């Protein structure tokens, strides 16, 4: 990743953390004035901790440690009763961090080592990769997805389907919601969205991304052309592409590859695309899922991509065929 990006983000995190702590400290002082018993119990707790720790350090007395734990437990129970009597305002004495998981430090201790928190990873992805691709996600969610924009008329000859565009999109919507709900299940397949432009493929990808971000998952969005060009440029040292680009693409929780088929295929790009798809399927570190969106028909995919790629798509992706009239002209 760009070291300047990380440094800037960590400065931002430090400011957020300190601000939350300052707000909490001010609120605590207000409560101390209104509820002197709260201030008094905190003084007792601090005094006991300071005096006892010195004695324990000097004497290494297990009986002393046991007595300290018992006294501290009683004081904490007393404090808990005081806070309960104060009510919901008592919550204000605790800092309210933007990320409860890392408490706005950007890092967590997990699997016996310090790791970057998903919230910080996501900010890096947004800056270095997603940029304008994932704007206003809060406005793109399942709740506002308008099924009424899709026709209820069955046109077998036109769409090669015996169900209407409305029935079809209802099925796809259900698949997308199940994808979110069962994301962490290894058996849950990836998604391949195929169909002409203006049928909701990008919108539904954003709906899924929005829901997973709420769950603390990481999401990286790239068009196939930008993604593959960046990888190849890095391979040949033609650009300043992040050396971590492969790690990010392979290990982000959800990778969204948009506009597959616009990248201008050659053997090198086919190899890199296969490596990404296959490695994510075989990821032993954690569950990683992929959404691929393309305007190409299934037949065109078979014609343009080699057997190894197509076999991964057919065997490991739920294929969602979008059809109907361009809904952009119906809003």
C-alpha positions in Angstrom: 0.0 0.0 0.0 1.0 3.6 -0.4 2.9 4.5 2.9 1.6 8.1 2.6 -2.0 6.8 2.5 -1.4 4.7 5.6 0.3 7.5 7.5 -2.5 9.9 6.7 -5.2 7.5 7.8 -3.4 6.7 11.1 -3.2 10.4 11.9 -7.0 10.6 11.2 -7.6 7.6 13.4 -5.5 9.1 16.2 -7.6 12.3 16.0 -10.9 10.4 16.1 -9.8 8.3 19.1 -8.6 11.3 21.1 -11.7 13.3 20.3 -14.0 10.4 21.5 -11.9 10.1 24.7 -12.1 13.8 25.3 -15.9 13.9 24.9 -16.2 10.9 27.3 -13.9 12.6 29.9 -16.0 15.8 29.8 -19.2 13.8 30.3 -17.6 11.9 33.2 -16.7 15.2 34.9 -20.3 16.3 34.6 -21.5 13.1 36.1 -19.0 13.4 38.9 -20.5 16.7 39.8 -24.0 15.4 39.8 -23.3 12.1 41.4 -20.4 12.5 43.9 -20.7 8.8 44.8 -19.5 7.9 41.3 -16.4 10.1 41.7 -15.8 8.6 45.2 -16.0 5.0 44.0 -13.6 5.7 41.2 -11.1 7.2 43.6 -11.3 4.1 45.8 -10.7 1.8 42.8 -7.7 3.8 41.6 -6.3 4.0 45.1 -6.6 0.3 45.7 -5.1 -0.5 42.4 -2.1 1.7 43.0 -1.3 0.7 46.5 -1.9 -3.1 46.0 0.1 -3.4 42.8 3.1 -1.9 44.6 2.8 -4.4 47.4 2.3 -7.3 45.1 5.2 -6.4 43.0 7.5 -6.1 46.0 6.3 -9.2 47.9 5.0 -11.6 45.2 2.4 -12.6 47.7 -0.4 -14.8 46.2 -2.6 -14.3 49.3 -2.2 -10.5 48.8 -3.2 -10.8 45.2 -6.2 -12.9 46.1 -7.3 -10.3 48.7 -6.8 -7.5 46.1 -9.0 -9.3 43.6 -11.7 -9.8 46.1 -11.7 -6.1 47.2 -11.6 -4.9 43.6 -14.5 -7.1 42.7 -16.6 -5.6 45.5 -15.7 -2.1 44.5 -16.6 -2.8 40.8 -19.9 -4.3 41.9 -20.6 -1.1 43.9 -19.7 1.0 40.9 -22.0 -1.1 38.6 -24.9 -0.4 41.0 -24.2 3.3 41.0 -24.1 3.4 37.2 -27.4 1.4 37.0 -29.0 3.9 39.3 -27.8 6.8 37.0 -29.4 5.2 34.0 -28.6 5.5 30.3 -26.5 8.7 30.9 -23.9 6.5 32.4 -23.0 5.3 28.9 -21.6 8.7 28.2 -18.5 8.2 30.4 -17.3 5.6 27.9 -15.7 6.7 24.6 -17.9 6.0 21.6 -15.5 4.9 18.9 -16.4 4.7 15.2 -15.0 1.2 15.2 -15.8 -0.7 18.4 -13.6 -3.6 17.2 -10.3 -1.7 17.1 -11.4 1.3 19.2 -10.2 3.6 16.4 -6.6 2.4 16.6 -6.7 0.7 13.2 -5.3 -2.5 14.6 -6.5 -5.6 16.5 -4.9 -8.5 18.3 -6.0 -11.6 16.7 -4.6 -15.1 16.2 -1.7 -14.3 18.6 -0.6 -11.3 16.5 -1.4 -7.7 15.8 -3.3 -7.3 12.5 -4.8 -4.4 10.6 -8.5 -4.0 11.4 -11.0 -4.4 8.6 -12.1 -0.8 9.0 -8.6 0.5 8.1 -8.3 -2.0 5.3 -11.5 -0.8 3.8 -10.4 2.8 3.9 -7.2 1.9 2.1 -9.3 -0.1 -0.5 -11.6 2.9 -1.0 -8.7 5.3 -1.5 -6.4 3.1 -3.7 -8.9 1.1 -5.6 -12.6 1.8 -5.2 -12.5 5.6 -5.5 -15.6 6.7 -7.4 -16.8 3.1 -8.1 -18.6 2.8 -4.7 -20.1 6.3 -4.2 -23.2 6.8 -2.0 -23.6 3.2 -1.0 -26.0 4.2 1.7 -28.4 5.1 -1.2 -28.1 1.7 -2.8 -29.7 -1.0 -0.7 -32.2 -3.8 -1.0 -35.0 -1.7 0.6 -35.2 0.7 -2.3 -34.7 -1.8 -5.1 -37.8 -1.2 -7.2 -39.2 -4.4 -8.6 -42.0 -2.3 -10.3 -39.5 -1.2 -13.0 -39.5 -4.7 -14.4 -42.2 -5.9 -16.7 -44.6 -8.7 -15.8 -45.0 -9.7 -19.4 -43.6 -13.0 -20.5 -41.8 -12.8 -23.9 -40.3 -16.2 -24.5 -39.1 -15.3 -28.0 -37.4 -12.1 -27.0 -35.8 -13.2 -23.7 -35.5 -16.9 -24.2 -37.3 -17.5 -20.9 -40.7 -18.7 -19.8 -40.9 -16.3 -16.9 -41.3 -12.5 -17.0 -38.5 -10.0 -16.2 -40.3 -9.2 -12.9 -40.3 -12.9 -11.8 -36.7 -13.3 -12.9 -35.4 -10.3 -10.9 -37.4 -11.5 -7.9 -35.4 -14.7 -8.1 -32.1 -12.9 -8.5 -32.9 -10.6 -5.6 -33.5 -13.6 -3.4 -30.2 -15.1 -4.5 -28.4 -11.8 -3.6 -30.0 -11.7 -0.2 -29.1 -15.3 0.5 -25.5 -14.5 -0.6 -25.3 -11.8 2.1 -26.9 -13.9 4.8 -24.8 -17.0 4.1 -21.6 -15.2 3.2 -19.4 -17.0 5.7 -20.6 -20.4 4.6 -18.0 -22.2 2.4 -20.7 -23.9 0.4 -22.3 -20.5 -0.6 -21.4 -19.9 -4.2 -20.0 -16.8 -5.8 -22.2 -14.7 -8.2 -22.0 -14.1 -11.9 -24.3 -11.4 -13.2 -24.8 -11.5 -17.0 -27.0 -9.5 -19.2 -27.3 -6.2 -21.1 -26.6 -2.8 -19.5 -29.3 -1.0 -17.5 -30.9 -4.0 -15.9 -29.6 -3.6 -12.3 -26.4 -5.6 -12.2 -24.3 -2.8 -10.8 -27.0 -1.6 -8.4 -27.4 -5.1 -6.9 -23.7 -5.5 -6.5 -23.7 -2.2 -4.6 -26.6 -3.4 -2.4 -24.6 -6.5 -1.5 -21.4 -4.4 -0.8 -23.4 -2.1 1.4 -24.8 -4.9 3.5 -21.5 -6.6 3.9 -19.7 -3.4 4.9 -22.3 -3.0 7.6 -21.2 -6.4 8.9 -17.6 -5.3 9.0 -16.5 -7.2 5.8 -14.0 -5.7 3.4 -15.1 -4.9 -0.2 -12.9 -4.1 -3.2 -14.5 -3.0 -6.4 -12.6 -3.0 -9.8 -13.5 -3.1 -13.4 -11.9 -6.0 -15.1 -9.8 -3.8 -17.4 -8.4 -1.6 -14.6 -7.7 -4.6 -12.4 -5.8 -6.6 -15.0 -3.9 -3.7 -16.4 -2.8 -2.7 -12.9 -1.6 -6.3 -12.3 0.3 -6.5 -15.6 1.8 -3.0 -15.2 3.1 -4.0 -11.8 4.5 -7.3 -13.1 6.6 -5.4 -15.6 7.4 -2.5 -13.4 5.6 -0.1 -15.7 3.8 1.8 -13.0 3.8 2.6 -9.3 1.0 0.1 -8.7 1.0 -1.0 -5.1 3.1 -4.1 -4.5 0.3 -5.3 -2.3 -2.2 -5.4 -5.1 -2.2 -9.2 -5.4 -2.6 -9.7 -1.7 -5.5 -7.3 -1.6 -7.2 -8.9 -4.6 -6.8 -12.4 -3.2 -7.7 -11.7 0.5 -10.4 -9.0 0.5 -13.6 -10.5 1.8 -15.7 -9.6 -1.3 -14.1 -8.8 -4.7 -16.4 -7.2 -7.2 -15.1 -7.5 -10.8 -17.3 -5.3 -13.1 -17.5 -5.2 -16.9 -15.8 -8.5 -17.5 -15.3 -8.7 -21.3 -14.1 -5.1 -21.8 -10.5 -5.7 -20.8 -9.3 -6.8 -24.2 -8.3 -10.4 -23.7 -4.8 -11.8 -24.3 -3.0 -14.8 -23.0 -1.4 -12.9 -20.1 -4.6 -11.4 -19.0 -6.4 -14.7 -19.1 -3.6 -16.2 -16.9 -3.9 -13.4 -14.4 -7.7 -13.6 -14.3 -7.6 -17.4 -13.8 -5.0 -17.0 -11.0 -7.2 -14.5 -9.1 -10.4 -16.5 -9.5 -8.8 -19.8 -8.6 -6.8 -18.5 -5.7 -9.8 -16.9 -4.1 -11.7 -20.2 -4.5 -8.9 -22.1 -2.8 -8.1 -19.5 -0.1 -7.2 -21.4 3.0 -6.9 -18.4 5.3 -10.6 -17.4 5.3 -13.8 -17.4 3.2 -13.5 -15.0 0.2 -16.3 -14.5 -2.3 -16.4 -12.8 -5.7 -19.1 -11.1 -7.8 -18.5 -10.8 -11.5 -20.6 -8.6 -13.7 -20.6 -8.8 -17.5 -22.6 -7.6 -20.5 -21.5 -10.7 -22.3 -23.9 -13.6 -22.9 -23.0 -17.0 -21.5 -22.3 -18.2 -25.1 -19.9 -15.2 -25.5 -18.1 -16.1 -22.3 -17.5 -19.6 -23.5 -16.2 -18.2 -26.8 -13.9 -15.6 -25.3 -12.4 -17.3 -22.2 -10.5 -20.5 -21.9 -11.9 -23.7 -20.5 -10.2 -23.3 -17.1 -11.9 -19.9 -16.4 -15.3 -21.0 -17.7 -15.2 -24.2 -15.6 -14.6 -22.2 -12.5 -17.5 -19.9 -13.3 -19.9 -22.8 -14.1 -18.9 -24.9 -11.1 -18.5 -22.3 -8.4 -20.8 -19.4 -9.3 -24.6 -18.9 -9.2 -25.3 -17.5 -12.7 -27.9 -14.8 -12.7 -29.2 -13.8 -16.1 -30.7 -10.3 -16.2 -33.2 -9.5 -18.9 -35.8 -7.0 -19.7 -36.0 -3.3 -20.8 -33.3 -0.8 -19.7 -34.7 0.4 -16.4 -32.7 3.6 -16.5 -35.3 5.1 -18.8 -38.2 4.1 -16.6 -37.2 5.9 -13.4 
